[in-house]
Structure formats: structure tokens, C-alpha cells
Amino acid sequence: MPDTASALLTALPLASVLIGRNERILGMNGPARALLGSDSEGRHFLTAIRHPAVLDAVEGCLHDRQPRTSRMLTTEGGQDMTYELHCAYLSIPDAEGVLLSLEDITRVEQAGQMRRDFVANVSHELRTPLTALLGFIETLRGPAKNDAEARERFLSIMAAEAERMERLVADLLSLSRVESEERMRPTARVDLTALTDSVLKRLGPVAQARGVELGRNLPEDEVLVPGDEDQLRQVLTNLVENAIKYGGSGGRVDVALEQRADVPGLRGPGARLSVRDYGPGIELVHIPRLTERFYRVDSHRSREMGGTGLGLAIVKHIVNRHRGRMKVESEPGQGAEFTVELPARA
């Protein structure tokens, strides 16, 4: 390849290929070699990039010398990839042809898909209670207008649906706030012993109402970690409430806290908090997805319990903000244990 064309390709940050008038590859830069293989030079461009979008863009650009932009969808290592193609006609003293650049926009596409899925999920979650409310309002205005017993029953259901929407909106706002602060590591010192004790006392009546005994194994001394007290309280509350709601059939939920001189996953001193229930457990296939937004192991049961599907997603982002780790261990019929490890140093 001529020196001028070689210097031009080397200077380009995107994977770039120079295709001559004879449709053979004259040269490519390092990113293109990594993407297409170093043995592609001298071959027809379609033997290196077998895609209709590339054929149309390159041939069109060679024909009328006008820039072209297109997209190429492909699969690499089992993962779907999206590239944006940029074609421009190049004529320099020692080379002439089409300069093809490939920009990896997979993450942009994935982010867009996540936003679309999020909007669809929120819309679905809100549509059900709203439909119920509208139906009851219509009934109260019509057939049940003068039926006092039906009115009281419907108003009770309407209040429950409104509370469900309120919880969803509150969790959405909480998730948004946590995500916006995720890169800002907290530095205030929080005593996890006192915080855990406070959360367990507050949730005591909830556990008692469901016939669940709250076991505690807390150290007598302070367990200090750098953190945001309100967010760590939310982590504890979400984990213990989930254990009571979904694992309470085992009749017991154990909460343990300990300070360790060395936590392997954190490579230093830290605190280990665990919440264990003795309920039906979680199948292995569900565990990797538990922290996804709106993911539920049992959608019907979760909604009946008042869950929004966002609790563990909030926990994950808070733990990430604190540079900690969360682990889930469970087997069907053996209960589940959620463990949070937090570093002791900022």
C-alpha cells in the first residue's frame, strides 16, 4: 500500500478499509485488521465483509462517488453487534477508491433498547392499576351508585391500586436518584450495627403479622463503613422485607452482621451482612437476573405482595455506589441467602 494511504489509515481511530476501483482491499488500519483479519488485504472486499449493506454502500460510492451511510448487523462470539458504515470516495496521488469506516455502536443500540424496554415495562405496570381504577369509577357512577356495600368494597380495592402506583413511582424516583449518584462514592461513616438493629425493630411488626420470627446475630461493637445512611437503610429494608414476604413460609428470617479483617472480594477489611430465609428458595436459572428492573420470579405472587420489581435493582445500584458486592445463594426448597459485603475504607 502506498505510504500516503497507509499514513492516512493509521491516523484514523475507527476500523477503516481502503477499497480500490477494482473492489479489492488496498489497505486497512490496526482496528480493521483486528475486526476483519490481517489476511484480508488484496482480496475482494466481500470476502472480508460478507454483508449486503456493505455491498450496496461500496458499489454505490464507487459508481457516483457520493458518501454513503448504512448499518451492518452481525454476530461475534454469540453476541449481536451493530456497526455504522461510512463510505467516502478518496482520490489521492498514490491511491484511489472508497474509504470504508466501521463504527461500533452496539452499546448505543443496547442503551436505546434498554430505554425502550424500561418505558414499556413502566407503562405495563401502571396500566393494570389504572384500568382497574377506571373500571371501578365507572361502576360506582353507574350500577353501584346507590349500593353502599359495593361502594365500600370498591373503594378499598381502589385504595390498594392507588397505593401500588404510589410505591411504583416512589421506587422509580429512588432508582433514578441512586443511578445518578452511583459514581459519587459516599464518605460519611455509618454504624451498621445500630442501623441494622433499627431496621429490624421497625420491621418487627411486619414479620409478626406474617408469623415470621426475626433472628439476629449482631456484634456488640460498632461496625463502621463509609456510606450513605439513608441508602444503606434502604438496602437492609428491601432485603429483609423481601425475605419476610417471599421466604416467610419458612417461619424464620435470620439477619447476621460481622466485621472482617479481610474480605476476599474486596481485597481488604470490610463488613459482611447476610439475610437468610427458609422459604421455597429460588431456582438457579433466575438468580443471575434477580437484579434486573421489573424481573420477577413469580410475577403474580410479587404483585399480590405489593412488589414493584425494582427493589433488588435499587439494592444493586446502592451496593455498587458503595464499591461493595452482593451475592445470592439459593436452592429450591432450601431458602435463600442474600449477602452484602462493604469495604471498611473509603
C-alpha positions in Angstrom: 0.0 0.0 0.0 1.3 3.5 -0.8 2.9 5.5 2.1 0.3 8.3 1.9 -2.7 6.0 2.1 -1.0 3.9 4.8 -0.4 7.1 6.9 -4.0 8.2 6.4 -5.4 4.8 7.5 -3.1 4.7 10.6 -4.3 8.1 11.7 -8.0 7.1 11.7 -9.4 5.9 15.1 -12.2 3.8 13.6 -11.7 0.5 11.8 -11.1 1.7 8.3 -10.5 -0.1 5.0 -9.4 1.4 1.6 -11.1 -0.4 -1.3 -9.7 0.3 -4.8 -11.6 0.8 -8.0 -11.2 -2.9 -8.7 -13.1 -3.6 -5.5 -10.1 -5.2 -3.8 -8.8 -4.1 -0.4 -5.7 -1.9 -0.9 -5.1 -1.5 2.9 -6.5 -1.3 6.4 -5.5 0.0 9.8 -5.0 -1.9 13.1 -8.6 -1.8 14.3 -9.8 -3.1 10.9 -7.2 -5.9 11.0 -8.4 -6.9 14.5 -12.0 -6.9 13.2 -11.6 -8.5 9.7 -8.4 -10.4 9.9 -4.9 -9.4 8.8 -5.0 -11.6 5.7 -7.8 -9.6 4.0 -5.5 -7.2 2.1 -5.5 -7.8 -1.7 -8.8 -9.8 -1.5 -12.2 -8.7 -2.8 -13.9 -6.7 -0.1 -16.9 -9.0 0.0 -14.7 -11.9 1.0 -13.8 -10.0 4.2 -17.1 -8.3 4.9 -20.0 -10.5 3.8 -22.9 -8.2 4.2 -25.5 -6.7 1.8 -25.3 -3.3 3.4 -21.5 -3.1 2.7 -22.0 -4.2 -0.9 -24.7 -1.6 -1.6 -22.7 1.2 0.1 -19.4 0.5 -1.5 -20.7 -0.1 -5.0 -22.9 3.0 -4.9 -20.0 5.1 -3.7 -17.7 3.7 -6.5 -20.4 4.5 -9.0 -21.3 8.1 -8.2 -18.6 9.0 -5.7 -21.2 10.2 -3.2 -20.8 9.5 0.5 -22.9 6.6 1.9 -24.0 5.7 5.4 -25.6 2.4 6.4 -25.8 -0.1 9.2 -24.4 -3.6 9.5 -25.8 -6.1 11.9 -23.6 -9.1 12.7 -22.8 -11.6 15.4 -19.4 -12.0 17.1 -18.8 -14.6 19.7 -22.5 -15.2 20.2 -23.2 -11.5 20.8 -25.2 -9.3 18.5 -23.2 -6.4 17.2 -24.2 -3.2 15.3 -21.8 -1.2 13.1 -22.5 2.1 11.4 -20.8 2.2 7.9 -19.4 5.3 6.5 -18.3 5.3 2.8 -16.5 8.2 1.1 -14.7 8.4 -2.2 -11.0 9.0 -1.8 -8.6 10.3 -4.5 -5.0 11.0 -3.5 -1.9 10.9 -5.7 -1.0 7.3 -5.0 -4.4 5.7 -4.2 -8.0 6.0 -5.4 -11.1 4.2 -4.2 -13.6 4.1 -1.3 -12.6 4.6 2.3 -14.9 2.4 4.4 -15.1 3.1 8.1 -16.9 0.9 10.6 -18.1 2.4 13.9 -19.2 0.1 16.7 -22.5 1.4 18.0 -23.5 -1.7 19.8 -23.6 -0.1 23.2 -25.6 2.8 21.9 -28.2 0.4 20.4 -28.3 -1.6 23.7 -28.8 1.6 25.7 -31.7 2.6 23.3 -33.2 -0.9 23.7 -32.9 -0.7 27.5 -34.8 2.7 27.5 -37.5 1.3 25.2 -37.9 -1.8 27.4 -37.9 0.4 30.5 -40.7 2.6 29.2 -42.7 -0.4 28.1 -42.3 -2.0 31.5 -43.4 1.1 33.4 -46.3 1.6 31.0 -47.4 -2.0 31.6 -47.0 -1.7 35.4 -49.1 1.4 35.5 -51.7 0.3 33.0 -53.1 -2.5 35.2 -54.0 -0.5 38.3 -55.2 2.4 36.1 -57.5 0.1 34.2 -58.8 -1.2 37.5 -59.4 2.3 38.9 -61.2 3.4 35.7 -63.4 0.3 35.8 -64.4 0.8 39.4 -65.1 4.5 38.9 -67.4 3.7 36.0 -69.2 1.1 38.1 -69.6 3.4 41.1 -71.1 6.1 38.8 -73.5 3.5 37.3 -74.8 0.2 38.6 -73.3 0.5 42.1 -74.1 4.2 42.5 -76.5 3.5 45.4 -75.0 0.3 46.7 -73.3 1.2 49.9 -71.7 -2.3 50.4 -70.3 -2.4 46.9 -69.1 1.1 47.2 -67.0 0.3 50.3 -65.6 -2.8 48.7 -64.6 -1.0 45.5 -63.2 2.0 47.4 -61.0 -0.4 49.3 -59.7 -2.0 46.1 -59.2 1.4 44.5 -57.1 2.5 47.5 -54.9 -0.6 47.2 -54.3 0.0 43.5 -53.5 3.7 44.1 -51.0 2.6 46.8 -49.5 0.2 44.3 -48.9 3.0 41.8 -47.5 5.3 44.6 -45.0 2.6 45.5 -44.0 2.2 41.9 -43.5 5.9 41.4 -41.5 6.1 44.7 -39.3 3.2 43.6 -38.8 4.7 40.1 -37.7 8.0 41.7 -35.4 6.2 44.1 -33.8 4.2 41.3 -33.3 7.3 39.3 -31.6 9.1 42.2 -29.4 6.2 43.1 -28.3 5.8 39.4 -27.4 9.5 39.2 -25.2 9.2 42.3 -23.6 5.9 41.5 -20.3 7.4 40.6 -20.1 9.6 43.7 -18.7 7.4 46.4 -20.0 8.3 49.9 -17.5 9.2 52.6 -19.6 9.6 55.8 -19.1 6.9 58.5 -22.1 4.7 59.2 -22.5 2.3 62.1 -24.1 -0.8 60.5 -24.7 -2.4 63.9 -27.1 0.4 65.0 -28.6 0.7 61.5 -29.4 -3.0 61.3 -30.9 -3.0 64.8 -33.1 0.0 63.9 -34.3 -1.7 60.7 -35.1 -4.9 62.4 -37.1 -3.1 65.2 -39.1 -1.2 62.6 -39.9 -4.4 60.6 -40.7 -6.4 63.7 -44.4 -5.8 63.4 -44.4 -6.7 59.7 -42.7 -10.0 60.5 -45.0 -10.7 63.4 -48.1 -10.1 61.3 -46.9 -12.8 58.8 -45.9 -15.2 61.5 -42.2 -14.8 60.9 -39.5 -14.8 63.6 -36.7 -12.4 63.0 -33.4 -13.8 64.2 -30.5 -11.5 64.7 -26.7 -12.1 65.1 -25.2 -8.6 65.5 -21.9 -7.7 67.1 -21.9 -5.6 70.3 -19.4 -3.2 68.9 -19.8 -0.6 66.2 -19.2 -1.8 62.6 -18.2 1.3 60.7 -18.2 1.7 56.9 -18.1 4.7 54.6 -21.6 5.1 53.3 -24.8 6.9 52.8 -27.0 6.1 55.8 -30.3 6.5 54.1 -29.3 4.3 51.1 -27.9 1.6 53.4 -31.1 1.6 55.4 -32.9 1.1 52.1 -30.7 -1.9 51.2 -31.4 -3.5 54.6 -35.1 -2.7 54.4 -35.5 -4.1 50.9 -33.6 -7.3 51.7 -35.4 -8.1 55.0 -38.8 -7.2 53.6 -38.2 -9.5 50.6 -37.2 -12.3 52.9 -40.3 -11.8 55.0 -42.6 -11.6 52.0 -41.2 -14.4 49.8 -39.4 -16.6 52.2 -41.6 -16.1 55.2 -43.3 -19.5 54.7 -40.2 -21.0 56.4 -41.3 -19.2 59.6 -37.9 -17.5 60.2 -35.6 -14.9 58.8 -32.0 -14.6 60.1 -30.0 -11.4 59.8 -26.3 -11.5 60.6 -23.6 -8.8 60.6 -19.9 -9.3 61.1 -16.7 -7.3 60.7 -13.8 -9.0 58.9 -10.2 -8.1 58.7 -10.0 -9.3 55.1 -12.9 -9.8 52.7 -11.6 -11.7 49.6 -13.9 -10.0 47.1 -13.0 -6.5 48.4 -9.2 -7.2 49.0 -9.2 -5.6 52.4 -11.2 -5.1 55.6 -14.9 -4.8 55.4 -18.4 -5.7 56.7 -20.5 -8.7 55.8 -24.2 -8.5 56.1 -26.4 -11.5 55.3 -30.2 -12.0 55.2 -31.3 -15.7 55.1 -34.8 -17.1 54.8 -36.0 -20.7 54.9 -38.8 -20.5 52.3 -39.2 -22.1 48.9 -35.9 -20.9 47.6 -35.0 -19.7 44.1 -34.2 -21.8 41.0 -30.7 -21.3 39.7 -31.9 -20.0 36.3 -33.5 -17.0 38.0 -30.5 -15.9 40.2 -28.4 -14.0 37.6 -31.5 -11.9 36.6 -32.8 -11.0 40.1 -31.4 -7.5 40.0 -32.8 -6.6 36.6 -35.5 -4.0 36.6 -39.0 -5.5 36.8 -37.7 -9.0 36.8 -39.9 -11.3 38.9 -39.5 -15.0 39.7 -43.3 -15.2 40.2 -45.0 -12.1 38.7 -48.5 -12.9 40.0 -47.3 -13.5 43.6 -45.0 -10.5 43.5 -47.8 -8.2 42.6 -50.1 -9.7 45.2 -47.3 -9.0 47.8 -47.2 -5.4 46.7 -43.8 -5.7 44.9 -42.8 -3.3 42.2 -40.0 -5.4 40.7 -37.4 -2.7 41.4 -36.3 -3.4 44.9 -33.3 -5.6 44.1 -32.3 -3.3 41.2 -32.1 -0.4 43.7 -30.1 -2.6 46.1 -27.6 -3.4 43.3 -27.0 0.2 42.4 -26.6 1.3 46.0 -24.1 -1.5 46.7 -22.2 -0.5 43.5 -22.1 3.1 44.7 -20.5 1.9 47.9 -18.0 -0.2 46.0 -19.4 -3.4 47.6 -20.6 -6.7 46.4 -23.8 -8.6 46.6 -24.2 -12.4 46.3 -27.2 -14.6 46.2 -27.2 -18.3 47.2 -30.3 -20.4 46.9 -31.7 -23.8 46.1 -35.3 -24.8 45.6 -36.7 -25.9 48.9 -33.7 -24.7 50.8 -34.4 -21.0 51.3 -32.2 -18.1 50.0 -29.4 -16.1 51.4 -28.6 -12.5 50.2 -25.1 -11.3 51.3 -23.8 -7.8 51.0 -20.1 -7.0 51.5 -19.0 -3.4 52.1 -15.4 -2.1 52.3 -14.4 -0.6 55.6 -12.2 2.1 53.9 -13.2 4.9 51.6 
